[in-house]
Amino acid sequence: MYRFVNLTERGTRSTSLSIQTIFNGINLDELLTDKNGSFTTLTVTGRSNINNRLNTFEVPGRDGLMESNEYTRREKEIVVKYQMSDKTNEGFRVRYNRLNDLLSGIKKALMFTDENYIFYSTLSVNDVPEENSNSLVGTLTFLCADPNKYGPERNGTISNDEGYIDYNGTAETKPTFSFDVLAPITHLDIVGDNGYIRIGDPYTVEETPFEPETIILNDNMSTLTGWGPASSVDGGTVAGQMSVLNGNDFIASDYGSGSSWHGPSVKKSLSQQLQDFKVECYFRQAAYVNPKDTGRVELYLLDINNNVIAKLGLADAWKNMPKNCAEVRLGDTSNNNYMVNTSGETDTWWNNFQGVIRLERIGTKFFAYVANITRDSAGKHFRTWFTGFDDLEEKYQGKVAQVQLHLGCYGTHTAPSQAFQRIKVSKVNQPVTNQVPYIALSGDKIDINFKKSEILINGEERKDLKDFGASFFTFKKGRNNLFILPEGKVSTTVTWREAFK
């Protein structure tokens, strides 16, 4: 337990105090202290406690207990004693409201200024005594489901597909591996002293790898060259002008006018007609800017005669409220099947959307996918929606020959900021005997987070590729040897935090 000098005059803090509380990156002592009042950490208990979970059992006719050779550690509880003060009753209440708000969230980083370690914690109790003054001493109790504390994040690289990590923690830790793919691979192995991870499948000398997809169109929206005007859109009119923003976005520089949906639309022919296909539409739509905005972003798949095979899109059609709704529809307005239609959902998952909508057809089977994507280098998919449909009656089997893009707004409403960012159309290839598909190509990024049991390829969860016998192993104290296979196909970075009991 830490003990400190007595507090100085209310509203100030002694410079001799040696510990402060930092929760979720926010120093509570600093943020909640000003000329009118203060928050001061008094003592911290529980950080060094160890509570082991021992497995014992009785043996008839034998004194005492039999004890298992293994044990685990229980959760940890950290208690912070603090003093809160303010010059006025109103200010005191505001200060407590701010404190309670700052302590929200689960598994947040809890730190103290006397050591450079973090605990992953959740506030369990803020115990405040009888409020009979504007200067009270209370306690914060934090639950650490993971009893370990962790040092600063460290990282290293694995050269020539083999190396080692010298690990100095006293408790085991789980690392994260990031790979930049340098050449096509059908599998990826991480082999360590304590286990292995494999995704995908290696191939024998009697087998050959193959590309599961052939890219037909991969447009990053840098130019309108090759795109021509479209003549019609669902429930509205083609109007205005499509333009290029900053060399990487298709935007509507002019939506034109109309009593219903209206806005620009362009289309492009594919180099071949596709039966089995995958189309991915990356775009953004910021529906949170103004609740009165209405807008839609739509991609149509057309056959050679301009008949609609399918439509993918996101629309905010609600008056005076932001609510983006995703739609993946097979067929046209009169003969259709809605694989995704979230207009009846109450959630606002995709407000301020930047992500992808994907549709894939293999034979009679369709697969639809919607995901938001983090706006950082990780590009992780979140708030995902996946569904499938089997077109047993073969109503939606026309070949895709064209793609059409449309940005719209409704009536006299203003439109949100919305843009197409990338369109990718691929032909889906079917394997033949003795062929193993590539799981990643040159330029792809693979992230495997052992702590979260997470496998991402280009930000998308692909835990389905994990080998059945593989495990997310740990680093143990000392030298941890690592081998990466196949050789010469990836560039490897390892990230970890040293854990301490």
C-alpha positions in Angstrom: 0.0 0.0 0.0 1.2 3.5 -0.8 0.8 6.3 1.7 1.2 10.0 1.0 1.5 13.4 2.7 -1.6 15.2 3.8 -3.4 17.3 1.3 -2.7 21.0 1.0 -5.3 23.7 0.8 -8.5 22.8 -1.1 -8.2 23.3 -4.9 -4.5 22.8 -5.0 -2.2 19.7 -5.1 1.0 19.1 -3.3 3.9 18.7 -5.7 5.3 15.9 -3.4 2.5 13.4 -4.3 4.2 10.5 -6.1 1.3 8.7 -7.7 -1.5 9.5 -10.0 -4.2 7.4 -11.7 -4.4 7.1 -15.4 -7.5 5.3 -16.9 -8.0 4.7 -20.6 -5.1 7.1 -21.3 -6.6 10.0 -19.1 -4.8 11.2 -16.0 -7.6 11.6 -13.6 -5.6 13.7 -11.1 -4.7 16.3 -13.8 -8.0 16.4 -15.7 -10.2 16.7 -12.6 -8.0 19.4 -10.9 -8.3 23.1 -11.5 -8.5 26.3 -9.5 -12.0 25.4 -8.1 -11.3 21.8 -7.0 -9.3 18.7 -7.3 -9.1 14.9 -7.7 -6.2 13.4 -5.8 -5.0 9.8 -5.7 -4.3 8.9 -2.0 -3.5 5.2 -2.0 -3.5 2.2 -4.3 -3.8 -1.4 -3.1 -4.0 -4.8 -4.8 -1.5 -4.4 -7.6 1.0 -6.9 -6.2 -1.5 -9.3 -4.8 -1.5 -12.9 -6.2 -4.5 -15.2 -5.6 -3.8 -18.7 -6.9 -6.6 -21.1 -7.9 -5.4 -24.4 -6.4 -6.9 -27.8 -7.5 -7.1 -30.2 -4.6 -9.1 -33.4 -3.9 -9.5 -35.8 -1.0 -8.2 -39.3 -0.9 -10.0 -41.7 1.5 -7.6 -43.0 4.1 -5.0 -40.4 3.5 -4.3 -37.3 5.6 -4.6 -33.9 4.1 -5.3 -33.3 0.4 -3.9 -34.3 -2.9 -2.8 -31.2 -4.9 -2.7 -31.0 -8.7 0.7 -30.2 -10.3 -0.9 -27.2 -12.1 -2.7 -24.1 -10.9 -4.1 -20.9 -12.3 -4.3 -17.4 -10.9 -7.6 -15.7 -10.1 -8.6 -12.3 -11.2 -7.1 -9.3 -9.6 -8.8 -6.4 -7.8 -7.2 -3.0 -7.5 -8.5 -0.4 -5.1 -7.8 3.3 -5.5 -8.5 5.6 -2.6 -9.0 9.2 -3.7 -10.1 12.6 -2.4 -12.5 14.8 -4.4 -13.2 18.4 -3.6 -14.7 21.6 -5.0 -15.5 25.1 -3.8 -19.3 24.8 -4.6 -22.0 22.2 -4.4 -22.7 22.5 -8.1 -19.1 22.2 -9.0 -18.7 19.1 -6.8 -21.6 17.4 -8.6 -20.2 18.3 -12.0 -16.8 16.9 -11.0 -18.3 13.6 -9.9 -20.3 13.4 -13.1 -17.1 13.8 -15.1 -15.3 11.2 -13.0 -18.1 8.6 -13.6 -18.1 9.3 -17.3 -14.3 9.0 -17.6 -14.5 5.6 -15.8 -16.8 4.0 -18.3 -15.9 1.1 -20.7 -14.5 -2.4 -20.2 -11.0 -3.8 -20.2 -9.4 -0.4 -20.4 -5.8 0.4 -19.6 -5.2 1.3 -16.0 -1.9 2.8 -15.1 -0.2 4.6 -12.2 2.6 7.2 -12.6 5.0 5.3 -10.4 5.5 2.5 -12.9 5.4 2.0 -16.7 2.9 -0.9 -16.7 -0.7 -1.3 -17.5 -3.5 -3.4 -16.2 -6.6 -4.2 -18.3 -9.4 -3.3 -16.0 -13.1 -2.5 -15.6 -14.5 -0.3 -12.9 -16.5 -2.4 -10.5 -17.5 0.1 -7.8 -17.1 3.8 -7.1 -17.8 3.8 -3.4 -18.7 7.3 -2.2 -19.4 7.9 1.5 -22.3 10.1 2.9 -22.1 13.3 0.9 -22.0 15.8 3.8 -19.4 18.1 2.4 -17.7 19.3 -0.8 -14.5 17.3 0.1 -14.9 13.6 0.3 -12.7 10.5 0.3 -13.9 7.6 -1.8 -12.6 4.4 -3.3 -12.6 3.1 -6.9 -12.5 -0.7 -7.2 -11.2 -2.1 -10.5 -11.7 -5.7 -11.7 -8.7 -7.1 -13.7 -10.1 -10.3 -15.2 -6.5 -10.7 -16.5 -4.4 -10.6 -13.4 -1.1 -9.8 -15.3 0.3 -6.3 -15.7 2.0 -5.5 -19.0 5.0 -3.4 -20.1 5.4 -1.1 -23.1 4.6 -2.6 -26.5 7.7 -4.0 -28.2 8.2 -5.2 -31.7 10.8 -6.9 -33.9 11.2 -8.4 -37.3 11.9 -12.0 -38.4 14.6 -12.0 -41.1 15.1 -14.9 -43.5 12.0 -16.6 -42.1 13.6 -17.7 -38.9 14.6 -15.9 -35.7 13.9 -15.6 -32.0 12.4 -13.3 -29.4 14.2 -12.9 -26.1 11.3 -12.5 -23.6 11.9 -11.1 -20.2 8.4 -11.2 -18.7 7.6 -13.3 -15.6 4.2 -14.4 -17.0 3.5 -15.8 -20.5 2.2 -13.4 -23.1 0.5 -13.8 -26.5 2.0 -11.9 -29.5 0.7 -10.4 -32.7 2.2 -11.2 -36.1 1.8 -8.9 -39.1 2.8 -10.1 -42.6 3.3 -8.2 -45.8 2.8 -10.8 -48.5 5.5 -10.7 -51.1 4.4 -13.5 -53.4 1.2 -15.7 -53.7 0.8 -18.2 -50.9 -1.6 -21.1 -50.3 -0.7 -21.3 -46.6 1.2 -19.6 -43.9 2.9 -21.3 -40.9 4.2 -19.8 -37.7 6.1 -22.4 -35.8 7.4 -21.7 -32.3 8.8 -23.6 -29.3 5.4 -23.8 -27.7 3.1 -24.6 -30.7 2.2 -23.6 -34.2 -0.4 -21.7 -36.2 -1.3 -22.6 -39.8 -3.8 -20.9 -42.1 -4.6 -22.3 -45.5 -3.2 -25.5 -47.0 0.3 -26.4 -48.3 0.4 -28.4 -51.6 2.3 -31.6 -52.5 4.6 -32.2 -55.5 1.6 -33.7 -57.2 -0.5 -30.6 -56.7 -0.4 -27.1 -58.1 -1.6 -23.8 -56.7 -4.3 -21.8 -58.5 -5.8 -18.3 -58.3 -9.4 -18.6 -57.0 -10.2 -15.3 -58.7 -9.2 -13.5 -61.8 -9.5 -9.7 -61.5 -11.5 -8.2 -64.4 -11.9 -4.7 -63.1 -10.0 -2.9 -60.3 -10.8 0.7 -60.5 -9.5 3.1 -57.8 -11.8 6.0 -59.0 -8.9 8.1 -60.2 -10.4 8.9 -63.6 -13.8 8.9 -65.4 -12.1 7.7 -68.6 -13.9 4.5 -69.7 -17.0 5.4 -67.8 -20.0 6.5 -69.9 -23.4 8.0 -68.9 -26.2 5.7 -67.6 -29.8 6.4 -68.4 -31.9 5.1 -65.5 -31.8 4.4 -61.8 -34.4 2.8 -59.4 -37.2 5.1 -58.2 -35.7 8.3 -59.6 -33.9 10.1 -62.4 -30.3 10.5 -63.7 -29.2 14.1 -63.2 -26.2 16.3 -62.3 -22.6 15.5 -62.8 -20.1 12.8 -61.6 -16.6 14.1 -60.9 -13.3 12.9 -59.5 -12.1 14.3 -56.1 -8.4 14.4 -55.3 -7.7 11.6 -57.8 -9.2 8.8 -55.8 -13.0 9.4 -55.2 -16.0 9.6 -57.5 -18.3 12.3 -56.1 -21.4 14.1 -57.3 -20.3 17.6 -58.1 -23.9 18.3 -59.0 -27.0 16.3 -58.1 -29.3 18.1 -60.5 -32.9 18.3 -59.4 -36.0 16.2 -59.2 -39.0 15.5 -57.0 -37.7 12.1 -55.9 -34.3 10.5 -56.0 -31.9 12.2 -58.4 -28.2 12.4 -59.1 -25.4 11.3 -61.5 -24.9 7.8 -62.7 -22.1 6.3 -64.9 -21.4 2.8 -66.2 -18.6 0.7 -67.6 -18.5 -2.5 -69.6 -16.4 -5.4 -68.4 -13.9 -7.1 -70.7 -15.9 -10.3 -70.5 -19.3 -11.5 -69.4 -19.2 -13.2 -66.0 -21.2 -16.2 -64.7 -19.4 -16.9 -61.4 -18.3 -13.5 -60.1 -17.3 -11.5 -57.0 -17.9 -7.7 -56.9 -16.7 -5.4 -54.1 -17.8 -1.8 -53.8 -15.8 0.4 -51.4 -17.3 3.8 -50.6 -18.0 6.3 -47.9 -21.2 8.0 -46.7 -21.2 10.4 -43.8 -24.8 10.4 -42.7 -24.1 12.0 -39.3 -23.2 15.4 -40.7 -26.8 16.7 -40.9 -29.8 14.7 -39.7 -31.9 16.2 -42.5 -29.5 14.9 -45.3 -30.7 12.2 -47.6 -28.5 10.2 -49.8 -27.8 6.9 -51.5 -24.8 5.1 -53.0 -25.7 2.3 -55.4 -23.9 -0.1 -57.6 -25.9 -2.0 -60.3 -24.8 -5.2 -62.0 -26.2 -5.3 -65.6 -26.3 -7.8 -68.3 -25.4 -7.0 -71.9 -28.9 -5.6 -72.5 -28.9 -3.3 -69.4 -31.1 -5.7 -67.4 -30.4 -5.5 -63.7 -28.8 -8.7 -62.3 -28.3 -7.2 -58.8 -28.0 -4.0 -56.8 -25.7 -3.2 -53.9 -26.0 0.0 -51.9 -26.5 2.1 -48.8 -29.2 4.7 -48.4 -30.3 7.3 -45.8 -33.9 7.9 -46.7 -35.2 9.0 -43.3 -36.4 12.5 -42.6 -34.8 14.4 -39.7 -32.7 11.5 -38.5 -29.5 9.8 -39.6 -30.1 6.2 -40.4 -28.1 4.5 -43.1 -29.6 1.2 -44.4 -27.8 -1.4 -46.4 -29.3 -3.2 -49.4 -28.2 -6.2 -51.5 -30.9 -7.1 -54.0 -31.0 -9.8 -56.6 -33.0 -8.9 -59.7 -34.8 -5.7 -60.6 -37.7 -3.8 -58.9 -40.3 -6.2 -60.2 -38.6 -9.6 -59.8 -36.3 -9.7 -56.9 -34.9 -11.3 -53.7 -33.5 -9.0 -51.0 -30.5 -10.7 -49.4 -29.8 -7.7 -47.2 -32.4 -5.0 -46.3 -31.8 -3.3 -43.0 -34.5 -0.6 -43.3 -36.5 -2.3 -40.6 -33.6 -2.5 -38.2 -33.4 0.0 -35.3 -29.6 0.0 -35.1 -27.6 2.7 -36.8 -24.6 0.5 -37.4 -23.6 2.1 -40.7 -24.0 5.8 -40.0 -20.9 7.6 -41.0 -20.0 4.6 -43.2 -16.7 3.9 -44.8 -16.5 0.3 -45.9 -17.4 -2.4 -48.4 -20.4 -4.2 -49.8 -19.7 -7.4 -51.6 -21.7 -9.9 -53.6 -20.5 -13.2 -54.9 -22.1 -15.8 -57.1 -20.9 -19.4 -57.5 -23.3 -21.6 -59.4 -26.7 -21.0 -57.9 -25.3 -19.8 -54.6 -25.1 -16.1 -53.7 -23.1 -14.6 -50.8 -23.5 -11.0 -49.6 -21.3 -9.2 -47.1 -21.4 -5.7 -45.6 -18.7 -4.2 -43.3 -17.4 -0.9 -42.0 -13.7 -0.5 -42.1 -11.5 1.3 -39.6 -9.9 4.4 -41.0 -6.4 3.6 -40.0 -3.5 1.5 -41.4 -5.0 -1.7 -39.9 -8.2 -1.4 -42.1 -10.0 -3.8 -39.8 -13.6 -4.8 -40.8 -16.2 -4.3 -38.1 -20.0 -4.2 -37.8 -20.1 -7.0 -40.4 -23.2 -8.6 -42.0 -22.9 -11.9 -43.9 -25.7 -13.9 -45.5 -26.3 -16.4 -48.3 -29.0 -17.4 -50.8 -29.4 -20.4 -53.1 -31.1 -19.5 -56.3 -32.6 -23.0 -56.8 -35.2 -21.7 -59.3 -32.4 -20.0 -61.3 -34.2 -16.6 -61.5 -31.0 -14.5 -61.1 -28.5 -16.3 -63.4 -27.9 -13.7 -66.1 -24.3 -13.0 -66.9 -22.8 -9.7 -65.6 -21.5 -7.6 -68.4 -21.6 -4.0 -67.0 -21.3 -2.1 -63.7 -23.2 1.1 -63.0 -22.6 3.6 -60.2 -25.1 6.1 -58.9 -25.0 8.8 -56.2 -28.3 10.3 -55.3 -30.3 12.6 -53.0 -34.0 13.1 -52.5 -36.2 16.0 -53.6 -34.9 19.3 -52.2 -33.0 17.6 -49.4 -29.2 18.2 -49.2 -26.9 15.2 -49.7 -24.3 13.9 -47.2 -20.7 13.6 -48.1 -20.6 10.4 -50.1 -18.3 8.9 -52.7 -17.2 5.7 -54.5 -13.6 4.8 -53.5 -12.9 1.6 -55.3 -14.7 -1.0 -57.5 -13.3 -4.5 -57.9 -14.9 -7.2 -60.1 -13.4 -10.7 -60.3 -14.2 -13.9 -62.2 -14.5 -16.8 -59.7 -12.4 -19.8 -60.8 -13.3 -23.3 -59.9 -10.5 -25.7 -58.9 -9.8 -28.9 -60.8 -8.2 -32.1 -59.4 -5.0 -31.6 -57.5 -5.2 -27.8 -57.2 -4.9 -25.8 -54.0 -6.1 -22.2 -53.9 -4.0 -19.2 -53.0 -5.2 -17.5 -49.7 -3.2 -14.3 -50.3 -1.5 -12.5 -53.2 1.4 -10.1 -53.4 0.5 -6.8 -51.7 -2.0 -8.4 -49.3 -1.6 -8.0 -45.5 -2.2 -10.7 -42.9 -2.5 -10.0 -39.2 -2.7 -12.8 -36.6 -3.5 -11.6 -33.1 -2.8 -14.5 -30.6 -4.3 -12.6 -27.6 -7.6 -12.0 -29.4 -7.5 -15.3 -31.3 -8.0 -13.2 -34.5 -6.9 -13.9 -38.1 -7.3 -11.0 -40.6 -6.5 -10.9 -44.3 -6.7 -7.3 -45.5 -8.7 -6.4 -42.4 -11.3 -9.2 -42.9 -11.8 -12.0 -40.3 -10.6 -15.3 -41.8 -10.5 -17.7 -38.9 -12.1 -20.2 -41.2 -8.6 -20.8 -42.7 -7.1 -21.9 -39.4 -5.8 -25.5 -39.3 -7.8 -27.6 -36.8 -4.8 -28.6 -34.7 -3.2 -25.2 -34.6 -3.2 -23.0 -31.4 -2.5 -19.4 -30.5 0.6 -20.2 -28.5 2.5 -18.0 -26.0 6.0 -16.5 -25.5 7.6 -17.9 -22.3 10.5 -16.4 -20.3 13.8 -16.7 -22.1 14.5 -17.4 -25.8 11.5 -18.2 -28.1 12.5 -19.6 -31.5 10.3 -18.8 -34.5 10.1 -20.2 -38.0 7.9 -18.8 -40.8 6.8 -20.9 -43.8 6.7 -20.9 -46.8 10.2 -19.4 -47.1 10.7 -16.0 -48.8 7.0 -15.3 -49.3 6.3 -12.8 -46.5 7.9 -10.0 -44.5 7.2 -10.5 -40.8 6.8 -8.1 -37.9 6.2 -9.4 -34.3 4.6 -7.2 -31.6 4.2 -8.1 -27.9 4.0 -6.8 -24.4 6.0 -8.4 -21.6 3.6 -9.7 -18.9 4.4 -9.8 -15.2 2.6 -11.5 -12.3 
